[in-house]
Amino acid sequence: MTQSNAAKAQYSENHLPNFLRESDDKVLIRTKSWGEIEVFSSQIFSFPEGILGFNFVDSFAFLQEDSSPFMWMQAIGEPDLSFVVIEPESFMDSYDLAVSQNDIDSIGEKSIDNIKVLFIVTIPEKTSDMTANLQGPIILNLQKKTGKQSISLSDKYKTRHSILEELNKRGK
């Protein structure tokens, strides 16, 4: 078994984030970490405007290993481009989404109540210093499978918000 086949075999069992559902059709995608893997089409979201700094990528697949709070946001057609993302509820007590109505409209939604929010995570060499970008949330319309990286209208969030500090607040 080649290394990519071994990775595919290891990865293929547990990759559906808990906020998504299986679909009948599957798509083969290429990734740097796992080689070629099959994902449900329900895991792929259209990002018509790309994300900040990567406007040339208009589709991402969301992948998650079993029991991890972290997910991969894998660029479709760009195997070397992926981001680690996390749901706010995985490490914070609360997050108040404050984005423009234009951003909400752009993913085909009317209200922030029906939006799934994720944050891009930066993991430095010292993993205890990992941060989440709360100022640039990824917003998803789960029904229409569209997404966008938005800019928060709130000044209480940072681009490098400590995940460990938030987890420590929960422990108190």
Contact map, one row per residue, 1 for C-alpha under 8 A:
1110110000000000000000000000000000000000000000000000000000000000000000000000000000000000000000000000000000000000000000000000000000000000000000000000000000000000000000000000
1111110000000000000000000000000000000000000000000000000000000000000000000000000000000000000000000000000000000000000000000000000000000000000000000000000000000000000000000000
1111111000000000000000000000000000000000000000000000000000000000000000000000000000000000000000000000000000000000000000000000000000000000000000000000000000000000000000000000
0111111100000000000000000000000001110000000000000000000000000000000000000000000000000000000000000000000000000000000000000000000000000000000000000000000000000000000000000000
1111111110000000000000000000000000100000000000000000000000000000000000000000000000000000000000000000000000000000000000000000000000000000000000000000000000000000000000000000
1111111111000000000000000000000000000000000000000000000000000000000000000000000000000000000000000000000000000000000000000000000000000000000000000000000000000000000000000000
0011111111100000000000000000000001100000000000000000000000000000000000000000000000000000000000000000000000000000000000000000000000000000000000000000000000000000000000000000
0001111111110000000000000000000001111000000000000000000000000000000000000000000000000000000000000000000000000000000000000000000000000000000000000000000000000000000000000000
0000111111111000000000000000000000000000000000000000000000000000000000000000000000000000000000000000000000000000000000000000000000000000000000000000000000000000000000000000
0000011111111000000000000000000000000000000000000000000000000000000000000000000000000000000000000000000000000000000000000000000000000000000000000000000000000000000000000000
0000001111111110000000000000000001001000000000000000000000000000100000000000000000000000000000000000000000000000000000000000000000000000000000000000000000000000000000000000
0000000111111110000000000000000000001100000000000000000000000000000000000000000000000000000000000000000000000000000000000000000000000000000000000000000000000000000000000000
0000000011111110000000000000000000000000000000000000000000000000000000000000000000000000000000000000000000000000000000000000000000000000000000000000000000000000000000000000
0000000000111111000000000000000000000000000000000000000000000001110000000000000000000000000000000000000000000000000000000000000000000000000000000000000000000000000000000000
0000000000111111100000000000000000000010000000000000000000000011110000000000000000000000000000000000000000000000000000000000000000000000000000000000000000000000000000000000
0000000000000111110111000000000000000000001000000000000000000111100000000000000000000000000000000000000000000000000000000000000000000000000000000000000000000000000000000000
0000000000000011111100000000000000000000000000000000000000000111000000100000000000000000000000000000000000000000000000000000000000000000000000000000000000000000000000000000
0000000000000001111110000000000000000000000000000000000000000000000000000000000000000000000000000000000000000000000000000000000000000000000000000000000000000000000000000000
0000000000000000111110000000000000000000000000000000000000000000000000000000000000000000000000000000000000000000000000000000000000000000000000000000000000000000000000000000
0000000000000001111111000000000000000000011000000000000000000000000000000000000000000000000000000000000000000000000000000000000000000000000001000000000000000000000000000000
0000000000000001011111100000000000000000010000000000000000000000000000000000000000000000000000000000000000000000000000000000000000000000000000000000000000000000000000000000
0000000000000001000111110000000000000001010000000000000000000000000000000000000000000000000000000000000000000000000000000000000000000000000000000000000000000000000000000000
0000000000000000000011111100000000000001110000000000000000000000000000000000000000000000000000000000000000000000000000000000000000000000000000000000000000000000000000000000
0000000000000000000001111100000000000001000000000000000000000000000000000000000000000000000000000000000000000000000000000000000000000000000000000000000000000000000000000000
0000000000000000000000111110000000000001100000000000000000000000000000000000000000000000000000000000000000000000000000000000000000000000000000000000000000000000000000000000
0000000000000000000000111111000000000111100000000000000000000000000000000000000000000000000000000000000000000000000000000000000000000000000000000000000000000000000000000000
0000000000000000000000001111100000000111100000000000000000000000000000000000000000000000000000000000000000000000000000000000000000000000000000000000000000000000000000000000
0000000000000000000000000111110000011110000000000000000000000000000000000000000000000000000000000000000000000000000000000000000000000000000000000000000000000000000000000000
0000000000000000000000000011111000011110000000000000000000000000000000000001100000000000000000000000000000000000000000000000000000000000000000000000000000000000000000000000
0000000000000000000000000001111101111000000000000000000000000000000000000001111000000000000000000000000000000000000000000000000000000000000000000000000000000000000000000000
0000000000000000000000000000111111111000000000000000000000000000000000000100011100000000000000000000000000000000000000000000000000000000000000000000000000000000000000000000
0000000000000000000000000000011111100000000000000000000000000000000000000000001110000000000000000000000000000000000000000000000000000000000000000000000000000000000000000000
0000000000000000000000000000001111100000000000000000000000000000000000000000000000000000000000000000000000000000000000000000000000000000000000000000000000000000000000000000
0001001100100000000000000000011111111000000000000000000000000000000000000000000000000000000000000000000000000000000000000000000000000000000000000000000000000000000000000000
0001101100000000000000000000011111111000000000000000000000000000000000000000000000000000000000000000000000000000000000000000000000000000000000000000000000000000000000000000
0001000100000000000000000001111001111100000000000000000000000000000000000000000000000000000000000000000000000000000000000000000000000000000000000000000000000000000000000000
0000000100110000000000000001111001111110000000000000000000000000000000000000000000000000000000000000000000000000000000000000000000000000000000000000000000000000000000000000
0000000000010000000000000111100000011111000000000000000000000000000000000000000000000000000000000000000000000000000000000000000000000000000000000000000000000000000000000000
0000000000000010000000000111100000001111101000000000000000001000000000000000000000000000000000000000000000000000000000000000000000000000000000000000000000000000000000000000
0000000000000000000001111110000000000111111100000000000000000000000000000000000000000000000000000000000000000000000000000000000000000000000000000000000000000000000000000000
0000000000000000000000101110000000000011111100000000000000000000000000000000000000000000000000000000000000000000000000000000000000000000000000000000000000000000000000000000
0000000000000000000111100000000000000001111110000000000000000000000000000000000000000000000000000000000000000000000000000000000000000000000000001000000000000000000000000000
0000000000000001000100000000000000000011111110000000000000001110000000000000000000000000000000000000000000000000000000000000000000000000000000000000000000000000000000000000
0000000000000000000000000000000000000001111111000000000000111100000000000000000000000000000000000000000000000000000000000000000000000000000000001000000000000000000000000000
0000000000000000000000000000000000000000011111100000000000111000000000000000000000000000000000000000000000000000000000000000000000000000000000001110000000000000000000000000
0000000000000000000000000000000000000000000111110000000001110000000000000000000000000000000000000000000000000000000000000000000000000000000000001110000000000000000000000000
0000000000000000000000000000000000000000000011111110000011110000000000000000000000000000000000000000000000000000000000000000000000000000000000000111000000000000000000000000
0000000000000000000000000000000000000000000001111100000001100000000000000000000000000000000000000000000000000000000000000000000000000000000000000111000000000000000000000000
0000000000000000000000000000000000000000000000111110001101000000000000000000000000000000000000000000000000000000000000000000000000000000000000000001000000000000000000000000
0000000000000000000000000000000000000000000000111111011111100000000000000000000000000000000000000000000000000000000000000000000000000000000000000001100000000000000000000000
0000000000000000000000000000000000000000000000101111111010000000000000000000000000000000000000000000000000000000000000000000000000000000000000000001100000000000000000000000
0000000000000000000000000000000000000000000000000111111000000000000000000000000000000000000000000000000000000000000000000000000000000000000000000000100000000000000000000000
0000000000000000000000000000000000000000000000000011111000000000000000000000000000000000000000000000000000000000000000000000000000000000000000000000000000000000000000000000
0000000000000000000000000000000000000000000000000111111110000000000000000000000000000000000000000000000000000000000000000000000000000000000000000000000000000000000000000000
0000000000000000000000000000000000000000000000001111111111000000000000000000000000000000000000000000000000000000000000000000000000000000000000000000000000000000000000000000
0000000000000000000000000000000000000000000000001100011111000000000000000000000000000000000000000000000000000000000000000000000000000000000000000000000000000000000000000000
0000000000000000000000000000000000000000000000100110011111110000000000000011110000000000000000000000000000000000000000000000000000000000000000000000000000000000000000000000
0000000000000000000000000000000000000000000001111100001111110000000000000011000000000000000000000000000000000000000000000000000000000000000000000000000000000000000000000000
0000000000000000000000000000000000000000000111110100000011111000000000000011000000000000000000000000000000000000000000000000000000000000000000000000000000000000000000000000
0000000000000000000000000000000000000000000111100000000011111100000000001111000000000000000000000000000000000000000000000000000000000000000000000000000000000000000000000000
0000000000000000000000000000000000000010001110000000000000111110000000011111000000000000000000000000000000000000000000000000000000000000000000000000000000000000000000000000
0000000000000001100000000000000000000000001100000000000000011111000000111100000000000000000000000000000000000000000000000000000000000000000000000000000000000000000000000000
0000000000000011100000000000000000000000001000000000000000001111100000111100000000000000000000000000000000000000000000000000000000000000000000000000000000000000000000000000
0000000000000111100000000000000000000000000000000000000000000111110101110000000000000000000000000000000000000000000000000000000000000000000000000000000000000000000000000000
0000000000100111000000000000000000000000000000000000000000000011111101100000000000000000000000000000000000000000000000000000000000000000000000000000000000000000000000000000
0000000000000110000000000000000000000000000000000000000000000001111100000000000000000000000000000000000000000000000000000000000000000000000000000000000000000000000000000000
0000000000000000000000000000000000000000000000000000000000000000111110000000000000000000000000000000000000000000000000000000000000000000000000000000000000000000000000000000
0000000000000000000000000000000000000000000000000000000000000001111111100000000000000000000000000000000000000000000000000000000000000000000000000000000000000000000000000000
0000000000000000000000000000000000000000000000000000000000000000001111100000000000000110010000000000000000000000000000000000000000000000000000000000000000000000000000000000
0000000000000000000000000000000000000000000000000000000000000001100111110000000000011110000000000000000000000000000000000000000000000000000000000000000000000000000000000000
0000000000000000100000000000000000000000000000000000000000000111100111111000000000011100000000000000000000000000000000000000000000000000000000000000000000000000000000000000
0000000000000000000000000000000000000000000000000000000000001111000001111100000001111000000000000000000000000000000000000000000000000000000000000000000000000000000000000000
0000000000000000000000000000000000000000000000000000000000011110000000111110000001111000000000000000000000000000000000000000000000000000000000000000000000000000000000000000
0000000000000000000000000000001000000000000000000000000000011110000000011111001011100000000000000000000000000000000000000000000000000000000000000000000000000000000000000000
0000000000000000000000000000000000000000000000000000000011111000000000001111111011000000000000000000000000000000000000000000000000000000000000000000000000000000000000000000
0000000000000000000000000000110000000000000000000000000011111000000000000111111000000000000000000000000000000000000000000000000000000000000000000000000000000000000000000000
0000000000000000000000000000110000000000000000000000000010000000000000000011111000000000000000000000000000000000000000000000000000000000000000000000000000000000000000000000
0000000000000000000000000000011000000000000000000000000010000000000000000011111110000000000000000000000000000000000000000000000000000000000000000000000000000000000000000000
0000000000000000000000000000011100000000000000000000000000000000000000000111111111000000000000000000000000000000000000000000000000000000000000000000000000000000000000000000
0000000000000000000000000000001100000000000000000000000000000000000000000000011111000000000000000000000000000000000000000000000000000000000000000000000000000000000000000000
0000000000000000000000000000000100000000000000000000000000000000000000000110011111100000000000000000000000000000000000000000000000000000000000000000000000000000000000000000
0000000000000000000000000000000000000000000000000000000000000000000000011110001111110000000000000000000000000000000000000000000000000000000000000000000000000000000000000000
0000000000000000000000000000000000000000000000000000000000000000000000011100000011111000000000000000000000000000000000011000000000000000000000000000000000000000000000000000
0000000000000000000000000000000000000000000000000000000000000000000001111000000001111100000000000000000000000000000000011100000000000000000000000000000000000000000000000000
0000000000000000000000000000000000000000000000000000000000000000000001111000000000111110000000000000000000000000000001111000000000000000000000000000000000000000000000000000
0000000000000000000000000000000000000000000000000000000000000000000011100000000000011111010000000000000000000000000001111000000000010000000000000000000000000000000000000000
0000000000000000000000000000000000000000000000000000000000000000000011000000000000001111111000000000000000000000000011100000000000000000000000000000000000000000000000000000
0000000000000000000000000000000000000000000000000000000000000000000000000000000000000111111111100000000000000000000011100000000000000000000000000000000000000000000000000000
0000000000000000000000000000000000000000000000000000000000000000000000000000000000000011111111000000000000000000000000000000000000000000000000000000000000000000000000000000
0000000000000000000000000000000000000000000000000000000000000000000010000000000000000111111100000000000000000000000000000000000000000000000000000000000000000000000000000000
0000000000000000000000000000000000000000000000000000000000000000000000000000000000000011111110000000000000000000000000000000000000000000000000000000000000000000001001100000
0000000000000000000000000000000000000000000000000000000000000000000000000000000000000001111111100000000000000000000000000000000000000000000000000000000000000000000001100100
0000000000000000000000000000000000000000000000000000000000000000000000000000000000000001101111100000000000000000000000000000000000000000000000000000000000000000000000000100
0000000000000000000000000000000000000000000000000000000000000000000000000000000000000001100111110000000000000000000000000000000000000000000000000000000000000000000000000000
0000000000000000000000000000000000000000000000000000000000000000000000000000000000000001000111111000000000000000000000000000000000000000000000000000000000000000000000000000
0000000000000000000000000000000000000000000000000000000000000000000000000000000000000000000001111100000000000000000000000000000000000000000000000000000000000000000000000000
0000000000000000000000000000000000000000000000000000000000000000000000000000000000000000000000111110000000000001000000000000000000000000000000000000000100000000000000000000
0000000000000000000000000000000000000000000000000000000000000000000000000000000000000000000000011111000000000000000000000000000000000000000000000000000111000000000000000000
0000000000000000000000000000000000000000000000000000000000000000000000000000000000000000000000001111101100000000000000000000000000000000000000000000011110000000000000000000
0000000000000000000000000000000000000000000000000000000000000000000000000000000000000000000000000111111100000000000000000000000000000000000000000000000010000000000000000000
0000000000000000000000000000000000000000000000000000000000000000000000000000000000000000000000000011111110000000000000000000000000000000000000000000000000000000000000000000
0000000000000000000000000000000000000000000000000000000000000000000000000000000000000000000000000001111111000000000000000000000000000000000000000000000000000000000000000000
0000000000000000000000000000000000000000000000000000000000000000000000000000000000000000000000000011111111100000000000000000000000000000000000000001010000000000000000000000
0000000000000000000000000000000000000000000000000000000000000000000000000000000000000000000000000011111111111111000000000000000000000000000000000000000000000000000000000000
0000000000000000000000000000000000000000000000000000000000000000000000000000000000000000000000000000111111111100000000000000000000000000000000000000000000000000000000000000
0000000000000000000000000000000000000000000000000000000000000000000000000000000000000000000000000000011111111000000000000000000000000000000000000001000000000000000000000000
0000000000000000000000000000000000000000000000000000000000000000000000000000000000000000000000000000001111111000000000000000000000000000000110010111000000000000000000000000
0000000000000000000000000000000000000000000000000000000000000000000000000000000000000000000000000000000111111100000000000000000000000000000010010100000000000000000000000000
0000000000000000000000000000000000000000000000000000000000000000000000000000000000000000000000000000000111111111011000000000000000000000000010000000000000000000000000000000
0000000000000000000000000000000000000000000000000000000000000000000000000000000000000000000000000000000110011111000000000000000000000000000000000000000000000000000000000000
0000000000000000000000000000000000000000000000000000000000000000000000000000000000000000000000000000000100001111111000000000000000000000000000000000000000000000000000000000
0000000000000000000000000000000000000000000000000000000000000000000000000000000000000000000000001000000100001111111000000000000000000000000000000000000000000000000000000000
0000000000000000000000000000000000000000000000000000000000000000000000000000000000000000000000000000000000000011111000000000000000000000000000000000000000000000000000000000
0000000000000000000000000000000000000000000000000000000000000000000000000000000000000000000000000000000000001011111100000000000000000000000010000000000000000000000000000000
0000000000000000000000000000000000000000000000000000000000000000000000000000000000000000000000000000000000001011111110000000000000000000001111000000000000000000000000000000
0000000000000000000000000000000000000000000000000000000000000000000000000000000000000000000000000000000000000000011111000000000000000000001111000000000000000000000000000000
0000000000000000000000000000000000000000000000000000000000000000000000000000000000000011000000000000000000000000001111100000000000000000111100000000000000000000000000000000
0000000000000000000000000000000000000000000000000000000000000000000000000000000000001111000000000000000000000000000111110000000000000000111000000000000000000000000000000000
0000000000000000000000000000000000000000000000000000000000000000000000000000000000001111000000000000000000000000000011111000000000011101110000000000000000000000000000000000
0000000000000000000000000000000000000000000000000000000000000000000000000000000000111100000000000000000000000000000001111100000000011001110000000000000000000000000000000000
0000000000000000000000000000000000000000000000000000000000000000000000000000000000111100000000000000000000000000000000111110000001111000000000000000000000000000000000000000
0000000000000000000000000000000000000000000000000000000000000000000000000000000000010000000000000000000000000000000000011111000001111000000000000000000000000001000000000000
0000000000000000000000000000000000000000000000000000000000000000000000000000000000000000000000000000000000000000000000001111111011100000000000000000000000000000000000000000
0000000000000000000000000000000000000000000000000000000000000000000000000000000000000000000000000000000000000000000000000111111011000000000000000000000000000000000000000000
0000000000000000000000000000000000000000000000000000000000000000000000000000000000000000000000000000000000000000000000000011111000000000000000000000000000000000000000000000
0000000000000000000000000000000000000000000000000000000000000000000000000000000000000000000000000000000000000000000000000011111111000000000000000000000000000000000000000000
0000000000000000000000000000000000000000000000000000000000000000000000000000000000000000000000000000000000000000000000000011111111000000000000000000000000000000000000000000
0000000000000000000000000000000000000000000000000000000000000000000000000000000000000000000000000000000000000000000000000000011111000000000000000000000000000000000100000000
0000000000000000000000000000000000000000000000000000000000000000000000000000000000000000000000000000000000000000000000000011011111100000000000000000000000000000011100000000
0000000000000000000000000000000000000000000000000000000000000000000000000000000000000000000000000000000000000000000000001111011111110000000000000000000000000000011100000000
0000000000000000000000000000000000000000000000000000000000000000000000000000000000000000000000000000000000000000000000001110000011111000000000000000000000000001111000000000
0000000000000000000000000000000000000000000000000000000000000000000000000000000000000100000000000000000000000000000000111100000001111100000000000000000000000011111000000000
0000000000000000000000000000000000000000000000000000000000000000000000000000000000000000000000000000000000000000000000111100000000111111100000000000000000000111100000000000
0000000000000000000000000000000000000000000000000000000000000000000000000000000000000000000000000000000000000000000000100000000000011111100000000000000100001111100000000000
0000000000000000000000000000000000000000000000000000000000000000000000000000000000000000000000000000000000000000000000000000000000001111100000000000001101001110000000000000
0000000000000000000000000000000000000000000000000000000000000000000000000000000000000000000000000000000000000000000000110000000000001111110000000000111100000010000000000000
0000000000000000000000000000000000000000000000000000000000000000000000000000000000000000000000000000000000000000000011110000000000001111111000000000111100000000000000000000
0000000000000000000000000000000000000000000000000000000000000000000000000000000000000000000000000000000000000000000011110000000000000001111100000011110000000000000000000000
0000000000000000000000000000000000000000000000000000000000000000000000000000000000000000000000000000000000000000001111000000000000000000111110000011110000000000000000000000
0000000000000000000000000000000000000000000000000000000000000000000000000000000000000000000000000000000000100000001110000000000000000000011111001111000000000000000000000000
0000000000000000000000000000000000000000000000000000000000000000000000000000000000000000000000000000000000111000011100000000000000000000001111111110000000000000000000000000
0000000000000000000100000000000000000000000000000000000000000000000000000000000000000000000000000000000000000000001100000000000000000000000111111100000000000000000000000000
0000000000000000000000000000000000000000000000000000000000000000000000000000000000000000000000000000000000000000000000000000000000000000000011111000000000000000000000000000
0000000000000000000000000000000000000000000000000000000000000000000000000000000000000000000000000000000000110000000000000000000000000000000011111100000000000000000000000000
0000000000000000000000000000000000000000010111000000000000000000000000000000000000000000000000000000000000000000000000000000000000000000000111111110000000000000000000000000
0000000000000000000000000000000000000000000011110000000000000000000000000000000000000000000000000000000000110000000000000000000000000000000111011111000000000000000000000000
0000000000000000000000000000000000000000000011110000000000000000000000000000000000000000000000000000000000100000000000000000000000000000011110001111100000000000000000000000
0000000000000000000000000000000000000000000000111110000000000000000000000000000000000000000000000000001001100000000000000000000000000000011100000111110000000000000000000000
0000000000000000000000000000000000000000000000000111000000000000000000000000000000000000000000000000000000000000000000000000000000000001111000000011111000000000000000000000
0000000000000000000000000000000000000000000000000000000000000000000000000000000000000000000000000010001000000000000000000000000000000001111000000001111100000000000000000000
0000000000000000000000000000000000000000000000000000000000000000000000000000000000000000000000000010000000000000000000000000000000000011100000000000111110000000000000000000
0000000000000000000000000000000000000000000000000000000000000000000000000000000000000000000000001110000000000000000000000000000000000111100000000000011111101000000000000000
0000000000000000000000000000000000000000000000000000000000000000000000000000000000000000000000000111000000000000000000000000000000000000000000000000001111100000000000000000
0000000000000000000000000000000000000000000000000000000000000000000000000000000000000000000000000100000000000000000000000000000000000010000000000000000111111000000000000000
0000000000000000000000000000000000000000000000000000000000000000000000000000000000000000000000000000000000000000000000000000000000000000000000000000000111111100000000000000
0000000000000000000000000000000000000000000000000000000000000000000000000000000000000000000000000000000000000000000000000000000000000000000000000000000001111100000000000000
0000000000000000000000000000000000000000000000000000000000000000000000000000000000000000000000000000000000000000000000000000000000000110000000000000000101111110100000000000
0000000000000000000000000000000000000000000000000000000000000000000000000000000000000000000000000000000000000000000000000000000000001110000000000000000000111111100000000000
0000000000000000000000000000000000000000000000000000000000000000000000000000000000000000000000000000000000000000000000000000000000011111000000000000000000001111100000000000
0000000000000000000000000000000000000000000000000000000000000000000000000000000000000000000000000000000000000000000000000100000000111100000000000000000000000111110000000000
0000000000000000000000000000000000000000000000000000000000000000000000000000000000000000000000000000000000000000000000000000000000111100000000000000000000001111111000000000
0000000000000000000000000000000000000000000000000000000000000000000000000000000000000000000000000000000000000000000000000000000011110000000000000000000000000001111111000000
0000000000000000000000000000000000000000000000000000000000000000000000000000000000000000001000000000000000000000000000000000000011110000000000000000000000000000111111100000
0000000000000000000000000000000000000000000000000000000000000000000000000000000000000000000000000000000000000000000000000000000111000000000000000000000000000000011111110000
0000000000000000000000000000000000000000000000000000000000000000000000000000000000000000000000000000000000000000000000000000000000000000000000000000000000000000011111111000
0000000000000000000000000000000000000000000000000000000000000000000000000000000000000000001100000000000000000000000000000000000000000000000000000000000000000000011111111100
0000000000000000000000000000000000000000000000000000000000000000000000000000000000000000001100000000000000000000000000000000000000000000000000000000000000000000001111111110
0000000000000000000000000000000000000000000000000000000000000000000000000000000000000000000000000000000000000000000000000000000000000000000000000000000000000000000111111111
0000000000000000000000000000000000000000000000000000000000000000000000000000000000000000000000000000000000000000000000000000000000000000000000000000000000000000000011111111
0000000000000000000000000000000000000000000000000000000000000000000000000000000000000000000110000000000000000000000000000000000000000000000000000000000000000000000001111111
0000000000000000000000000000000000000000000000000000000000000000000000000000000000000000000000000000000000000000000000000000000000000000000000000000000000000000000000111111
0000000000000000000000000000000000000000000000000000000000000000000000000000000000000000000000000000000000000000000000000000000000000000000000000000000000000000000000011111
